[in-house]
Amino acid sequence: MGGNLLNLLKRHVKPLLVDPDHLVAKAVHCALALDNPTLEKFDDTFTRFAGGAPPSFPFASVDDYYRWGSTHNAVRDVTVPYLAINAADDPVVRSTPTDAGSNGLVVMGVTAGGGHLGWFQAGPGYIDRWTTKPVLEWLKLMGDDLVHKPITAAPLYVDDEGFLREKGRPLFGCKEVSGGGIIDANGGEDGTLQGL
């Protein structure tokens, strides 16, 4: 996986080097010097610096980055019914919080094998992911069969930039873009983030 990320970085290196003094540009140069890196080595060299915006990034170590991004920190805060399917041999998710953070809204399924998103099944004339059936069954259960208590949403407000936000969640919001159109989440015409 580290080698695949390095190849992806090489395909999009030009816009990342626009400001040679920027921390991201310096991390790019270090990453380009790697030879067939593991995922952890790539993350230690590049992702912990360039994987996101301040104030979270950069991280002092790859272990700090992994702790920050761990589901162990997020699962206890889930507020809606949530199904997670993980494989015990996943090279990215090294430890699954099987107790679901003591959150009764979370169901954790752990398979012995499957790697990272590798739950395939095959039959005469088809290959697909076996997870489709349990996910659809979960959605049906949650949508049709479970009796839900009414949810009291946090108050909404419009911030200074026109974003509709939920009180207590200042990093999430939406707003209508005048004139409509397509929003390109790949970083513009050059597709900087394409493939991530």
Backbone hydrogen bonds in HBPLUS format (Angstrom, degrees):
<---DONOR---> <-ACCEPTOR-->    atom                        ^
c    i                          cat <-CA-CA->   ^        H-A-AA   ^      H-
h    n   atom  resd res      DA  || num        DHA   H-A  angle D-A-AA Bond
n    s   type  num  typ     dist DA aas  dist angle  dist       angle   num
A0005-LEU N   A0001-MET O   2.95 MM   4  6.24 157.5  2.00 151.5 157.1     1
A0006-LEU N   A0002-GLY O   2.94 MM   4  6.18 151.2  2.02 144.3 152.7     2
A0007-ASN N   A0003-GLY O   2.96 MM   4  6.23 155.3  2.03 145.7 151.9     3
A0008-LEU N   A0004-ASN O   2.98 MM   4  6.24 152.0  2.06 144.2 152.0     4
A0009-LEU N   A0005-LEU O   2.88 MM   4  6.12 154.9  1.94 146.9 153.9     5
A0010-LYS N   A0006-LEU O   2.93 MM   4  6.22 154.7  1.99 148.6 155.3     6
A0011-ARG N   A0007-ASN O   3.13 MM   4  6.41 145.7  2.25 142.0 150.3     7
A0012-HIS N   A0009-LEU O   3.07 MM   3  5.28 139.3  2.24 102.5 114.0     8
A0016-LEU N   A0013-VAL O   3.05 MM   3  5.29 129.4  2.31 106.2 120.5     9
A0017-LEU N   A0014-LYS O   3.14 MM   3  5.46 157.2  2.19 110.2 117.2    10
A0022-HIS N   A0019-ASP O   2.97 MM   3  5.50 164.4  2.00 122.3 127.5    11
A0026-LYS N   A0022-HIS O   3.11 MM   4  6.48 157.4  2.16 153.7 160.4    12
A0027-ALA N   A0023-LEU O   2.97 MM   4  6.21 151.4  2.05 145.2 153.3    13
A0028-VAL N   A0024-VAL O   2.84 MM   4  6.13 147.3  1.95 149.4 159.2    14
A0029-HIS N   A0025-ALA O   3.13 MM   4  6.47 161.3  2.17 150.2 152.9    15
A0030-CYS N   A0026-LYS O   3.21 MM   4  6.51 157.9  2.26 144.4 150.0    16
A0031-ALA N   A0027-ALA O   2.88 MM   4  6.10 158.7  1.92 149.8 156.0    17
A0032-LEU N   A0028-VAL O   2.84 MM   4  6.07 157.0  1.90 157.3 163.5    18
A0033-ALA N   A0030-CYS O   3.22 MM   3  5.35 142.2  2.37  98.6 109.1    19
A0034-LEU N   A0031-ALA O   2.98 MM   3  5.37 161.9  2.02 112.8 118.7    20
A0042-PHE N   A0038-THR O   3.00 MM   4  6.24 162.0  2.03 152.3 156.8    21
A0043-ASP N   A0039-LEU O   2.87 MM   4  6.09 165.5  1.89 155.0 159.3    22
A0044-ASP N   A0040-GLU O   2.85 MM   4  6.00 151.0  1.94 143.7 152.1    23
A0045-THR N   A0041-LYS O   2.95 MM   4  6.07 146.0  2.06 143.0 151.8    24
A0046-PHE N   A0042-PHE O   2.73 MM   4  5.75 159.7  1.77 156.9 162.3    25
A0048-ARG N   A0043-ASP O   2.94 MM   5  5.81 160.7  1.98 159.1 155.5    26
A0049-PHE N   A0046-PHE O   2.98 MM   3  5.60 149.7  2.07 118.3 127.6    27
A0050-ALA N   A0046-PHE O   2.90 MM   4  5.97 168.9  1.92 156.5 160.3    28
A0051-GLY N   A0047-THR O   2.75 MM   4  4.47 135.3  1.95 140.9 136.3    29
A0059-PHE N   A0048-ARG O   2.90 MM  11  5.32 149.8  1.99 139.6 149.6    30
A0057-PHE N   A0053-ALA O   3.26 MM   4  5.42 172.4  2.27 116.9 118.1    31
A0065-TYR N   A0061-SER O   3.14 MM   4  6.48 155.0  2.21 144.7 151.3    32
A0066-TYR N   A0062-VAL O   2.88 MM   4  6.17 159.0  1.92 150.8 156.1    33
A0067-ARG N   A0063-ASP O   2.90 MM   4  6.11 157.6  1.95 147.8 153.9    34
A0068-TRP N   A0064-ASP O   2.96 MM   4  6.14 159.2  2.01 146.9 152.6    35
A0069-GLY N   A0065-TYR O   3.05 MM   4  6.28 154.4  2.11 149.3 155.6    36
A0070-SER N   A0067-ARG O   3.33 MM   3  5.19 160.4  2.37 100.7 106.4    37
A0073-ASN N   A0070-SER O   3.15 MM   3  5.78 153.5  2.22 112.8 118.6    38
A0074-ALA N   A0071-THR O   3.01 MM   3  4.99 128.7  2.29  96.9 111.0    39
A0075-VAL N   A0071-THR O   2.87 MM   4  5.65 170.4  1.88 163.4 162.5    40
A0077-ASP N   A0074-ALA O   2.93 MM   3  5.53 150.5  2.01 118.3 127.3    41
A0078-VAL N   A0075-VAL O   3.35 MM   3  5.44 170.7  2.36 107.2 109.8    42
A0082-TYR N   A0105-LEU O   2.84 MM  23  6.12 156.7  1.89 161.6 159.8    43
A0107-VAL N   A0082-TYR O   2.89 MM  25  6.26 161.1  1.92 166.9 173.3    44
A0084-ALA N   A0107-VAL O   2.93 MM  23  6.26 161.9  1.96 170.0 172.5    45
A0109-GLY N   A0084-ALA O   2.75 MM  25  6.04 168.0  1.77 165.2 169.5    46
A0086-ASN N   A0109-GLY O   2.81 MM  23  6.20 163.3  1.84 162.4 166.9    47
A0111-THR N   A0086-ASN O   2.84 MM  25  6.35 156.7  1.90 152.9 158.2    48
A0090-ASP N   A0087-ALA O   3.16 MM   3  5.32 157.4  2.21 116.8 115.1    49
A0088-ALA N   A0111-THR O   2.74 MM  23  6.01 163.3  1.77 169.5 173.3    50
A0098-THR N   A0096-THR O   2.72 MM   2  5.50 124.2  2.03 116.8  99.4    51
A0100-ALA N   A0097-PRO O   2.69 MM   3  5.33 155.4  1.75 126.9 132.0    52
A0102-SER N   A0099-ASP O   2.91 MM   3  5.62 154.5  1.98 120.0 127.1    53
A0103-ASN N   A0100-ALA O   2.91 MM   3  5.53 152.3  1.99 116.7 124.3    54
A0106-VAL N   A0103-ASN O   3.15 MM   3  5.73 168.8  2.17 120.3 123.7    55
A0118-GLY N   A0114-GLY O   2.94 MM   4  4.68 121.9  2.28 140.9 154.7    56
A0120-PHE N   A0118-GLY O   3.15 MM   2  5.84 125.8  2.46 105.7  91.0    57
A0130-TRP N   A0119-TRP O   3.00 MM  11  6.01 139.4  2.16 134.4 146.9    58
A0121-GLN N   A0128-ASP O   2.72 MM   7  5.60 154.5  1.79 167.8 171.8    59
A0128-ASP N   A0121-GLN O   2.98 MM   7  5.60 161.5  2.01 159.3 165.4    60
A0123-GLY N   A0126-TYR O   3.02 MM   3  5.39 161.1  2.06 147.5 149.0    61
A0126-TYR N   A0123-GLY O   3.19 MM   3  5.39 177.5  2.19 123.4 123.2    62
A0132-THR N   A0129-ARG O   3.36 MM   3  6.06 169.3  2.37 116.6 119.2    63
A0135-VAL N   A0131-THR O   3.05 MM   4  6.11 160.6  2.09 155.9 161.9    64
A0136-LEU N   A0132-THR O   2.95 MM   4  6.12 163.3  1.98 154.0 158.6    65
A0137-GLU N   A0133-LYS O   2.92 MM   4  6.12 158.0  1.97 154.8 161.5    66
A0138-TRP N   A0134-PRO O   2.89 MM   4  6.03 152.4  1.96 142.3 149.6    67
A0139-LEU N   A0135-VAL O   2.92 MM   4  6.21 163.1  1.95 152.5 156.6    68
A0140-LYS N   A0136-LEU O   2.94 MM   4  6.15 157.8  1.99 146.8 152.8    69
A0141-LEU N   A0137-GLU O   2.92 MM   4  6.12 163.0  1.95 147.5 152.4    70
A0142-MET N   A0138-TRP O   2.85 MM   4  6.13 164.7  1.87 156.2 160.1    71
A0143-GLY N   A0139-LEU O   2.80 MM   4  5.88 154.7  1.86 147.0 154.6    72
A0144-ASP N   A0140-LYS O   2.73 MM   4  5.51 165.0  1.75 153.9 157.7    73
A0145-ASP N   A0141-LEU O   3.12 MM   4  4.85 131.3  2.37 113.4 127.3    74
A0146-LEU N   A0141-LEU O   2.94 MM   5  5.98 133.7  2.16 172.7 173.0    75
A0167-LYS N   A0155-PRO O   2.82 MM  12  5.59 170.7  1.83 172.9 175.7    76
A0157-TYR N   A0165-ARG O   2.90 MM   8  5.48 152.0  1.98 150.6 157.8    77
A0165-ARG N   A0157-TYR O   2.80 MM   8  5.48 170.8  1.80 168.8 171.9    78
A0159-ASP N   A0163-PHE O   2.91 MM   4  5.44 158.5  1.95 151.2 153.5    79
A0162-GLY N   A0159-ASP O   3.01 MM   3  5.33 164.2  2.03 115.7 119.3    80
A0164-LEU N   A0174-CYS O   2.69 MM  10  5.35 169.3  1.70 164.7 160.7    81
A0174-CYS N   A0164-LEU O   3.14 MM  10  5.35 147.6  2.25 134.8 143.8    82
A0169-ARG N   A0166-GLU O   2.94 MM   3  5.53 155.4  2.00 146.8 146.5    83
A0172-PHE N   A0169-ARG O   3.28 MM   3  5.93 171.3  2.29 121.9 124.6    84
A0180-GLY N   A0177-VAL O   2.99 MM   3  5.49 159.9  2.03 136.0 138.7    85
A0193-LEU N   A0186-ASN O   2.94 MM   7  4.69 166.8  1.96 125.0 128.6    86
A0191-GLY N   A0188-GLY O   3.11 MM   3  5.63 163.4  2.14 116.3 121.5    87
A0194-GLN N   A0191-GLY O   2.94 MM   3  5.05 160.9  1.98 112.6 118.8    88
A0196-LEU N   A0193-LEU O   3.12 MM   3  5.85 157.0  2.17 146.6 145.8    89
